[in-house]
Amino acid sequence: MMPDNRVTTMKTLSFILIVLLMGPGLLAQVPKKSIYHDTWIDLNKNGRMDVYEDPKAPIDRRVEDLLSQMNLDEKTCQTATLYGVGRGRTGAPLPLKDELPTPDWKNQIWKDGIANIDEHLNGVGPNGKSIYATDFKKHVWAMNEVQRFFIEDTRLGIPADFTNEGLRGVAFTTATSFPSELGMGHTWDPGLVREMGRITGLEARALGYTNVYAPTLDVSRDQRWGRIEDTYGEDPYLASRLGVEMVKGLQQDNTVASTGKHFAVYSVGKGAREGEARTDPQVSPREIENILLPTFKAAIKEGGMLGVMSSYNDYDSIPVTGSKYWLTERLRTDFGFKGYVVSDSAAVEYLYSKHAVAADMKDAVRQSIEAGLNVKTNFTKPEDFILPLRELVKEGKVSMKTLDDRVRDVLRVKFILGIFDHPYVADAAATERLVNSTEHQQVALRAARESMVLLKNEKNILPLSKAIKSIAVIGPNADDDSTARYRYGPNAVKGVTALEGIKTKLGGAVRVNYAKGCEVTDAHWPETEVLPQPLTKEELSEINKAVEAARNSDLSVVVLGDSMKTVGESASRTSLDLPGHQLELVQAIYATGKPVIVVLINGRPMSINWIDKYVPGIIEAWFPGVQGGTAIADVLFGDYNPGGKLTVTFPKTVGQIPFNFPTKPKAQWEGEKTRVNGALYYFGHGLSYTTFAYSNLKIEPADRGASVNRRVSSPTRGPQTGSPAGVVAVREGVNISVSFDLKNTGTREGDEVVQLYTRDVVSSVTTYEKNLRGFERVHLKPGETKTVSFVLKPDDLALWDRSMHFVVEPGMFRVLIGSGSEDIRLNGEFEIVTK
């Protein structure tokens, strides 16, 4: 027999060999210590089940039991973020240098725990090439090992909440890539948005992330703004409905927490400036209530959103991240928020470094924690916040009660998500099967198709015939899939380009001639937005190659738009024209006399006046994700009938801004002879390959016994068609039922996004001309009719009166039903009367 020590050595070597052969997936299943029991984990290693370790105990009791056991160091560690490996400010020390725990971690500040770890091993930045960010099983093992440190090697075993971005799918090297949030908005499909949220949440949790920074709940109002691509659009009602569904999808079955951003008044920076500006928003208090807050209110009250990111900016000279009014009174008292608030990067530091309302970092820590901030999240070391906070508590400048309140919120979210009971990803093989699966890719394809908007179709030039002999595919975005990858979404995926989609669609029977023609921008952009320069010899040569391709083809599809260089965070513009020499390119192709179609792949509305006037067919694709090329080809050749509608206004020129929806009466008056008037495309616009008829409008109380009388309708106003037989009078506080018939009168099946708008005819304060208060994406076969119904609730009719009370004022209300905000097909009225 071998000596005991040799037997032990052989067993150890055998175990190591098995691990090496089977891979890190095995390690994910191997507990290192005896703290793990069948139904609970002995997190504080005391040999008994404490209340906070009991999965059956009520969450509030678990929170209070754990809080009572925590010391000052452990509590303060739950107020800061540790950024993942390699994620840090340029030129500054990295918060975390290690992919995996090291012995030195027991000397670091997070030896006492941490609130969350952000973007760890997600493929963004220096860790993009790491095996732990590119191999699913190794990634899961590494994430488990990091979590294991907090479970096994801290005194109380408080797990970390792994946060990550997720605006187009979870931010990981390879995950399901959906359209941009602006593209999602153009689907007008709440059920689809919820499904995209559900998939994003499932993939995030399978990869070890438990909190996703999505959705963006900001409402865009200025088309120059770089982050307009990260919003659902410019209307608060639409953004609220889609935002609620995204939150519900992400948080379904408590898969992950949804952290909405950016609270509050973030999307209306002065001059749409980004970067270091993000301050001094020029907006009235009533517009804040009507436009910028409803999304957050709905996501919290209806969606139960568990996270909020506080914004960089001030409002009325008070920085939001240092404002008790915003982070406590509005967020928690008014909206009922029960989750935890993280800061948007340097929002805390800006209290002293930019806004100058704090003397130094310590004062900024005090102001933010007193205001209601739970967790400082920045690309800096967590001790920058934790150490000053400890001093403040010891000095009595921050009370222990305040600290307990902030930590309590963080712990509550972790318990809700089940991280204390199930801290590890249990099955790495299942993760590999789930993430970016074929099933999920089909949802991404559906989303890409539904996001497409047919802007123009003169003489029904679209859809194209597959019987053509040759086609030219031209443009800087024709064979570029870079917009499918995103800093806040999947970042190393391979997308289907428009060229690839068209080639696959047509097979080998049709000759496809490709030419890039030009880059998205020119060499001197953005200076050329105000000081244009002539084409260089090289640029002219590339355009000539494109012209030759067009001349040798039956028709041309020119794919233009944005790149990640021209739109996005810190990428606001001074112009809405096509950047670079793209206009010269399409003009040269048009001059060949061959038919031309334009496809836009972009992140903001563009002032494509020349294209709109001369090009007969225009498709808006936004950033459609990895399945974009397939969806574009489906729409071009009629295998999918586009049904998307605009959620943003297309101005004719940047000089018209602000030009958006909704708008006050005559605020965008179109009668001046000294300027360009009118929008290029209005909110809600979108064409189809079929036609739809609206009829039989009915307006009545949802409770039939709630009407008090009927009287003759007032005359129809304006150019709208259809007039009801009478006006129903309804007692205040009663829901209103609105229904009508929609018929597909064309020869193709298709989707129509029907839109319901209201107007308060006479009110104590000026209200918007049209208020979107209902929409539905309806699919109909040729000749098919469907009755569409909406319910208007009292809040849908309410306004902020002269005393800033949210009330429904008795009087007449107009209902407008249509295919777009400027394409109203039916209208009627009802009256709210006092009880």
Long-range contacts (C-beta under 8 A, 24 or more apart in sequence): 23-137, 23-138, 23-141, 24-137, 24-138, 24-140, 24-141, 24-142, 24-428, 25-137, 25-140, 25-141, 25-428, 25-429, 27-141, 27-144, 27-145, 28-140, 28-141, 28-144, 28-424, 28-425, 28-426, 28-427, 28-428, 29-426, 32-148, 32-152, 33-152, 35-151, 35-152, 35-157, 40-421, 41-151, 41-157, 41-420, 41-421, 41-423, 42-157, 43-151, 43-156, 43-157, 43-158, 43-420, 44-69, 44-155, 44-156, 44-157, 45-157, 52-420, 53-420, 55-421, 59-412, 59-415, 59-416, 60-412, 62-415, 62-420, 63-408, 63-411, 63-412, 63-415, 64-408, 66-156, 66-158, 66-411, 67-404, 67-407, 67-408, 67-411, 69-156, 70-156, 70-407, 72-390, 72-393, 72-394, 73-112, 73-390, 74-112, 74-113, 74-155, 74-156, 74-158, 75-403, 75-404, 75-407, 76-386, 76-389, 76-390, 76-393, 76-403, 77-109, 77-110, 77-112, 77-113, 77-114, 77-115, 77-382, 77-386, 78-113, 78-114, 78-115, 78-158, 78-375, 78-406, 78-407, 78-410, 78-411, 79-115, 79-369, 79-374, 79-375, 79-376, 79-385, 79-386, 79-389, 79-403, 79-406, 79-407, 79-410, 80-114, 80-115, 80-375, 80-376, 80-377, 80-382, 80-383, 80-384, 80-385, 80-386, 81-114, 81-115, 81-116, 81-117, 81-118, 81-163, 81-342, 81-375, 81-376, 81-377, 81-378, 81-382, 82-110, 82-114, 82-116, 82-117, 82-118, 82-160, 82-382, 83-117, 83-118, 83-119, 83-378, 83-379, 83-380, 84-117, 84-118, 84-119, 84-120, 84-121, 84-122, 84-127, 85-120, 85-121, 85-126, 85-127, 85-130, 86-125, 86-126, 86-127, 87-118, 87-119, 87-124, 87-125, 87-127, 87-379, 88-379, 88-380, 89-379, 89-380, 92-379, 92-380, 93-381, 95-379, 95-380, 95-381, 95-382, 96-120, 99-127, 99-130, 99-132, 99-142, 100-132, 100-142, 100-145, 100-146, 101-145, 101-146, 101-148, 101-149, 101-153, 105-149, 105-153, 106-153, 109-381, 109-382, 109-383, 109-386, 109-387, 110-150, 110-382, 111-153, 111-154, 112-154, 112-155, 113-150, 113-154, 113-156, 113-158, 113-160, 114-150, 114-160, 114-382, 115-160, 115-161, 115-340, 115-374, 115-375, 115-410, 116-160, 116-161, 116-162, 116-163, 116-211, 116-342, 116-375, 116-377, 117-146, 117-160, 117-161, 117-162, 117-163, 118-162, 118-163, 118-164, 118-377, 119-163, 119-164, 119-165, 119-171, 120-146, 120-162, 122-164, 122-165, 122-171, 122-172, 122-173, 122-209, 122-491, 123-171, 123-172, 123-173, 123-491, 123-492, 124-171, 124-487, 124-491, 128-173, 128-491, 128-492, 133-172, 133-173, 134-173, 134-174, 134-492, 136-207, 136-428, 136-431, 136-432, 136-435, 137-428, 137-429, 137-431, 137-432, 139-207, 139-208, 140-206, 140-207, 140-208, 140-425, 140-428, 140-431, 141-428, 143-207, 143-208, 143-425, 144-208, 144-424, 144-425, 147-208, 147-423, 147-424, 148-423, 148-424, 150-423, 151-423, 158-411, 158-414, 158-420, 159-414, 159-419, 159-420, 159-423, 161-210, 161-211, 161-257, 161-410, 161-413, 161-414, 161-417, 161-419, 162-208, 162-209, 162-210, 162-211, 163-209, 163-210, 163-211, 163-212, 163-213, 163-259, 163-342, 163-377, 164-204, 164-209, 164-211, 164-212, 164-213, 165-212, 165-213, 165-214, 165-487, 165-488, 165-489, 166-200, 166-204, 166-212, 166-213, 166-214, 166-250, 166-488, 166-489, 167-213, 167-214, 167-215, 167-216, 167-230, 167-486, 167-488, 167-489, 168-486, 168-488, 168-489, 168-490, 168-623, 168-625, 169-196, 169-199, 169-200, 169-203, 169-444, 169-489, 169-490, 169-625, 170-200, 170-203, 170-204, 170-207, 170-209, 170-212, 170-489, 170-490, 171-486, 171-487, 171-488, 171-489, 171-490, 171-491, 172-203, 172-207, 172-435, 172-490, 172-491, 173-490, 173-491, 173-492, 173-493, 174-435, 174-436, 174-490, 174-492, 174-493, 175-200, 175-203, 175-207, 175-435, 175-436, 175-489, 175-490, 175-493, 176-200, 176-203, 176-435, 176-436, 176-437, 176-440, 176-441, 176-443, 176-444, 176-490, 177-444, 177-484, 177-485, 177-486, 177-489, 177-490, 177-493, 177-495, 177-625, 177-626, 177-627, 178-443, 178-444, 178-447, 178-489, 178-625, 179-444, 179-447, 179-448, 179-451, 179-622, 179-623, 179-624, 179-625, 179-628, 180-229, 180-230, 180-486, 180-603, 180-622, 180-623, 180-625, 181-215, 181-216, 181-229, 181-230, 181-231, 181-232, 182-228, 182-229, 182-230, 182-231, 182-232, 182-233, 182-603, 182-604, 182-622, 182-623, 182-647, 182-648, 183-447, 183-448, 183-451, 183-621, 183-622, 183-623, 183-624, 183-625, 184-232, 184-242, 184-246, 184-447, 184-451, 185-231, 185-232, 185-233, 185-238, 185-239, 185-242, 185-647, 186-233, 186-450, 186-451, 186-452, 186-453, 186-620, 186-622, 186-644, 186-645, 186-646, 186-647, 186-686, 187-447, 187-450, 187-451, 187-644, 187-777, 188-238, 188-644, 188-645, 188-647, 188-753, 188-775, 188-777, 189-450, 189-777, 190-241, 190-242, 190-244, 190-245, 191-245, 192-443, 192-446, 192-447, 192-450, 193-242, 193-245, 193-246, 193-249, 194-245, 194-246, 194-248, 194-249, 195-249, 195-443, 196-246, 196-249, 196-443, 196-447, 197-245, 197-246, 197-247, 197-248, 197-249, 197-250, 197-252, 197-258, 198-249, 198-250, 198-252, 198-255, 199-249, 199-440, 199-443, 200-249, 200-250, 201-249, 201-250, 201-251, 201-252, 201-255, 201-256, 201-258, 202-255, 202-434, 203-434, 203-435, 203-436, 203-440, 204-255, 204-256, 205-255, 205-256, 205-425, 206-425, 206-430, 206-431, 206-434, 206-435, 207-425, 207-431, 207-435, 208-425, 209-256, 210-256, 210-257, 210-417, 210-419, 211-256, 211-257, 211-259, 211-306, 211-307, 211-413, 211-417, 212-250, 212-256, 212-257, 212-258, 212-259, 213-259, 213-261, 213-307, 213-309, 213-488, 214-246, 214-250, 214-258, 214-259, 214-260, 214-261, 215-242, 215-243, 215-246, 215-247, 215-258, 215-260, 215-299, 216-260, 216-261, 216-262, 217-243, 217-260, 217-261, 217-262, 217-263, 217-295, 217-296, 217-299, 218-261, 218-262, 218-266, 218-267, 218-292, 218-295, 219-267, 219-291, 219-292, 219-295, 220-267, 220-648, 221-267, 221-268, 221-291, 221-658, 221-660, 222-268, 222-272, 222-657, 222-658, 222-660, 223-272, 223-576, 223-604, 223-605, 223-648, 223-649, 223-650, 223-651, 223-654, 223-657, 223-659, 223-660, 224-271, 224-272, 224-572, 224-573, 224-574, 224-576, 224-604, 224-654, 224-657, 225-267, 225-269, 225-272, 225-274, 225-572, 225-604, 226-272, 226-274, 226-567, 226-568, 226-569, 226-570, 226-571, 226-572, 226-573, 226-604, 227-267, 227-274, 227-568, 227-569, 228-567, 228-603, 228-604, 228-605, 228-648, 229-567, 229-568, 229-603, 229-604, 229-622, 229-623, 230-488, 230-568, 230-569, 231-267, 232-647, 233-646, 233-647, 233-648, 233-683, 234-647, 234-648, 234-649, 234-660, 234-661, 234-683, 235-647, 235-661, 235-662, 235-683, 235-772, 236-290, 236-291, 236-292, 236-294, 236-295, 237-294, 237-771, 237-772, 237-773, 238-647, 238-772, 238-775, 239-294, 239-295, 240-294, 240-295, 240-297, 240-298, 240-299, 241-298, 241-775, 243-295, 243-298, 243-299, 243-303, 244-298, 244-299, 244-302, 244-303, 245-303, 247-299, 247-303, 247-304, 247-305, 248-303, 248-304, 251-303, 251-304, 251-305, 251-306, 254-416, 254-417, 254-418, 256-417, 257-306, 257-307, 257-339, 257-413, 257-416, 257-417, 258-299, 258-303, 258-305, 258-306, 258-307, 259-305, 259-306, 259-307, 259-308, 259-309, 259-339, 259-342, 260-295, 260-296, 260-299, 260-305, 260-307, 260-308, 260-309, 261-308, 261-309, 261-311, 261-344, 262-309, 262-310, 262-311, 262-312, 262-344, 263-296, 263-308, 263-309, 263-310, 263-311, 263-320, 263-326, 263-327, 263-331, 263-341, 264-288, 264-292, 264-293, 264-296, 264-311, 264-315, 264-320, 264-326, 264-330, 265-292, 265-311, 265-313, 265-315, 265-320, 266-311, 266-312, 266-313, 267-292, 268-292, 269-313, 272-572, 272-657, 273-572, 274-569, 274-570, 274-571, 274-572, 275-570, 276-354, 278-311, 278-312, 278-313, 279-312, 279-313, 279-314, 279-354, 279-355, 280-313, 280-314, 281-313, 281-314, 281-315, 285-804, 286-765, 286-800, 286-804, 288-315, 289-800, 289-804, 289-806, 290-768, 290-800, 291-662, 293-330, 296-331, 296-335, 297-334, 297-335, 300-331, 300-335, 300-336, 300-337, 301-335, 301-336, 305-337, 305-339, 306-338, 306-339, 306-340, 306-413, 306-416, 306-417, 307-339, 307-340, 307-341, 307-342, 307-413, 308-337, 308-339, 308-340, 308-341, 308-342, 309-341, 309-342, 309-343, 309-344, 309-377, 310-341, 310-342, 310-343, 310-344, 310-347, 310-373, 311-344, 311-347, 312-344, 312-345, 312-346, 312-347, 312-350, 314-355, 318-357, 319-347, 319-350, 319-351, 319-355, 319-357, 320-347, 321-347, 321-348, 321-350, 321-351, 321-368, 321-371, 321-373, 322-351, 322-355, 322-357, 322-358, 322-364, 322-367, 322-368, 322-371, 323-371, 324-370, 324-371, 324-372, 326-371, 326-372, 327-371, 327-372, 327-373, 328-371, 328-372, 331-372, 332-372, 338-409, 338-412, 339-409, 339-412, 339-413, 340-374, 340-375, 340-406, 340-409, 340-410, 340-412, 340-413, 341-372, 341-373, 341-374, 341-375, 341-409, 342-373, 342-374, 342-375, 342-376, 342-377, 343-368, 343-373, 343-375, 343-376, 343-377, 343-378, 344-377, 345-377, 345-378, 345-379, 346-378, 347-378, 348-373, 348-376, 348-378, 348-385, 349-378, 349-380, 361-388, 362-388, 362-391, 362-392, 365-389, 365-392, 366-392, 366-397, 366-398, 369-398, 369-402, 369-403, 369-406, 370-398, 370-402, 372-406, 373-406, 374-406, 374-407, 374-409, 374-410, 375-410, 436-490, 436-493, 441-626, 441-627, 444-625, 444-626, 444-627, 445-627, 445-630, 445-631, 447-624, 447-625, 447-627, 448-621, 448-624, 448-625, 448-627, 448-628, 448-630, 448-631, 449-631, 449-634, 449-635, 449-640, 449-642, 450-643, 450-644, 450-751, 450-777, 451-621, 451-622, 451-624, 451-631, 451-644, 452-619, 452-620, 452-621, 452-624, 452-631, 452-632, 452-635, 452-640, 452-642, 452-644, 453-619, 453-620, 453-642, 453-644, 453-645, 453-646, 453-685, 453-686, 454-618, 454-619, 454-620, 454-635, 454-642, 454-644, 454-686, 454-687, 454-688, 454-689, 455-612, 455-618, 455-619, 455-620, 455-681, 455-685, 455-686, 455-687, 456-612, 456-615, 456-616, 456-617, 456-618, 456-687, 457-616, 457-617, 457-687, 457-689, 458-616, 458-617, 459-616, 460-689, 461-595, 461-597, 461-616, 461-617, 462-597, 462-617, 462-619, 462-635, 462-636, 462-638, 462-689, 463-635, 463-636, 463-637, 463-638, 463-689, 464-555, 464-597, 464-636, 464-637, 464-638, 465-637, 466-505, 466-506, 466-510, 466-637, 468-510, 468-554, 468-555, 469-510, 469-511, 469-554, 470-510, 470-511, 470-512, 470-513, 470-552, 470-553, 470-554, 471-502, 471-506, 471-510, 471-511, 471-512, 471-513, 471-553, 471-554, 471-555, 471-556, 471-557, 472-512, 472-513, 472-514, 472-515, 472-546, 472-549, 472-550, 472-552, 472-553, 472-555, 472-556, 472-557, 472-589, 472-594, 473-498, 473-499, 473-502, 473-512, 473-513, 473-514, 473-556, 473-557, 473-559, 474-514, 474-515, 474-516, 474-517, 474-546, 474-549, 474-550, 474-556, 474-557, 474-558, 474-559, 474-585, 474-589, 475-516, 475-517, 475-518, 475-546, 475-558, 475-559, 475-560, 475-582, 475-585, 475-586, 475-599, 476-516, 476-517, 476-518, 476-519, 476-520, 476-559, 476-560, 476-563, 476-580, 476-582, 477-520, 477-559, 477-560, 477-561, 477-563, 477-599, 477-601, 478-514, 478-516, 478-557, 478-558, 478-559, 479-514, 479-516, 480-563, 481-626, 481-628, 481-629, 482-563, 482-564, 483-562, 483-563, 483-564, 483-601, 483-603, 483-623, 483-628, 484-623, 484-624, 484-625, 484-626, 484-628, 486-564, 486-623, 487-568, 487-569, 490-626, 493-626, 494-626, 495-625, 495-626, 495-627, 495-628, 495-629, 496-626, 496-627, 496-628, 496-629, 496-630, 497-628, 497-629, 498-557, 498-559, 498-599, 498-601, 498-628, 498-629, 498-632, 498-633, 499-559, 499-629, 500-629, 501-628, 501-629, 501-630, 501-631, 501-632, 501-633, 501-634, 502-557, 502-629, 502-632, 502-633, 502-636, 504-630, 504-633, 505-633, 505-634, 505-636, 505-637, 505-639, 506-637, 511-553, 513-549, 513-550, 513-552, 513-553, 514-549, 515-542, 515-545, 515-546, 515-548, 515-549, 516-542, 516-546, 517-542, 517-543, 517-545, 517-546, 517-558, 517-585, 517-589, 518-542, 518-543, 518-546, 518-580, 518-581, 518-582, 518-584, 518-585, 519-580, 519-581, 520-561, 520-562, 520-563, 520-565, 520-566, 520-579, 520-580, 520-582, 521-563, 521-565, 521-566, 521-579, 521-580, 522-579, 522-580, 522-581, 525-566, 525-579, 525-580, 526-573, 526-574, 526-579, 528-580, 529-573, 529-574, 529-575, 529-577, 529-579, 530-574, 530-575, 535-581, 535-584, 539-581, 543-581, 543-584, 543-585, 543-588, 546-585, 546-588, 546-589, 547-588, 547-589, 547-591, 547-592, 550-589, 550-592, 550-594, 550-596, 551-592, 551-594, 553-594, 554-594, 554-595, 555-594, 555-595, 555-596, 555-597, 556-589, 556-592, 556-594, 556-595, 556-596, 556-597, 557-597, 557-598, 557-599, 557-636, 558-585, 558-586, 558-589, 558-596, 558-597, 558-598, 558-599, 559-598, 559-599, 559-600, 559-601, 559-632, 560-585, 560-586, 560-598, 560-599, 560-600, 560-601, 560-602, 561-600, 561-601, 561-602, 561-606, 562-601, 562-602, 562-603, 562-604, 562-623, 566-603, 567-602, 567-603, 567-604, 568-603, 573-604, 574-654, 575-607, 575-654, 576-604, 576-605, 576-606, 576-607, 576-651, 576-653, 576-654, 577-606, 577-607, 577-654, 578-606, 578-608, 583-610, 583-611, 586-610, 586-611, 586-615, 590-614, 590-615, 597-636, 599-632, 599-636, 601-628, 604-648, 605-648, 605-649, 605-650, 605-651, 605-681, 606-650, 607-650, 607-651, 607-652, 607-653, 607-654, 607-680, 608-650, 608-680, 609-652, 609-653, 609-680, 612-680, 620-644, 620-646, 638-689, 638-748, 641-688, 641-689, 641-690, 641-748, 641-749, 641-750, 641-751, 642-686, 642-687, 642-688, 642-689, 643-686, 643-688, 643-750, 643-751, 643-752, 643-753, 643-777, 644-686, 644-753, 645-684, 645-685, 645-686, 645-753, 645-755, 645-819, 645-820, 646-681, 646-682, 646-683, 646-684, 646-685, 646-686, 646-820, 647-683, 648-683, 649-679, 649-681, 649-682, 649-683, 650-679, 650-680, 650-681, 650-682, 651-679, 651-680, 652-676, 652-678, 652-679, 652-680, 661-770, 661-821, 662-768, 662-769, 662-770, 662-771, 662-772, 663-768, 663-769, 664-766, 664-767, 664-768, 664-769, 665-766, 665-769, 682-820, 682-821, 682-822, 683-820, 683-821, 684-753, 684-755, 684-772, 684-818, 684-819, 684-820, 684-821, 684-822, 684-823, 685-820, 685-821, 685-822, 685-823, 686-753, 686-819, 686-820, 688-746, 688-750, 688-751, 688-752, 689-746, 689-748, 689-750, 690-744, 690-745, 690-746, 690-747, 690-748, 690-749, 690-750, 690-782, 691-744, 691-745, 691-746, 692-742, 692-743, 692-744, 692-745, 692-746, 692-752, 692-780, 692-819, 693-742, 693-743, 693-745, 694-722, 694-740, 694-741, 694-742, 694-754, 694-817, 694-818, 694-819, 694-825, 694-826, 695-722, 695-740, 695-741, 695-743, 695-826, 696-739, 696-740, 696-741, 696-787, 697-722, 697-724, 697-738, 697-739, 697-740, 697-815, 697-817, 697-826, 697-827, 697-828, 698-737, 698-738, 698-739, 698-740, 699-724, 699-727, 699-728, 699-736, 699-737, 699-738, 699-815, 699-828, 699-829, 699-830, 700-728, 700-736, 700-737, 701-728, 701-730, 701-734, 701-735, 701-736, 701-737, 702-734, 702-735, 702-736, 702-737, 702-791, 703-734, 703-735, 706-730, 706-731, 706-734, 708-833, 711-831, 713-828, 713-829, 714-812, 714-829, 716-827, 717-814, 717-827, 720-816, 720-824, 720-825, 720-826, 720-827, 721-824, 721-825, 721-826, 721-827, 722-825, 722-826, 722-827, 722-828, 723-827, 723-828, 724-828, 724-829, 727-812, 727-828, 727-829, 727-830, 727-831, 728-830, 728-831, 729-830, 729-831, 729-832, 729-833, 730-830, 730-831, 730-832, 730-833, 731-832, 731-833, 731-834, 731-835, 732-794, 732-808, 732-810, 732-832, 732-833, 732-834, 732-835, 733-794, 733-808, 733-835, 734-794, 735-791, 735-792, 735-793, 735-794, 736-791, 736-792, 736-830, 737-789, 737-790, 737-791, 737-792, 738-774, 738-789, 738-790, 738-791, 738-792, 738-815, 738-817, 739-787, 739-788, 739-789, 739-790, 740-787, 740-788, 740-817, 740-826, 741-785, 741-786, 741-787, 741-788, 742-778, 742-780, 742-785, 742-786, 742-787, 742-788, 743-780, 743-783, 743-784, 743-785, 743-786, 744-780, 744-781, 744-782, 744-783, 744-784, 744-785, 745-783, 746-782, 747-782, 748-782, 749-779, 749-780, 749-781, 749-782, 750-779, 750-780, 751-777, 751-778, 751-779, 751-780, 752-777, 752-778, 752-780, 752-819, 753-777, 753-778, 753-819, 754-778, 754-788, 754-817, 754-818, 754-819, 755-817, 755-818, 755-819, 755-820, 755-821, 756-790, 756-792, 756-815, 756-816, 756-817, 757-815, 757-816, 757-817, 757-818, 757-821, 757-824, 758-792, 758-796, 758-797, 758-813, 758-814, 758-815, 758-816, 759-813, 759-814, 759-816, 760-797, 760-799, 760-809, 760-811, 760-813, 761-811, 761-812, 761-813, 761-814, 761-829, 762-811, 762-812, 763-799, 763-809, 763-811, 764-799, 764-801, 764-802, 764-809, 765-799, 765-800, 765-801, 765-802, 767-799, 770-816, 770-821, 771-796, 772-821, 797-832, 808-832, 810-834
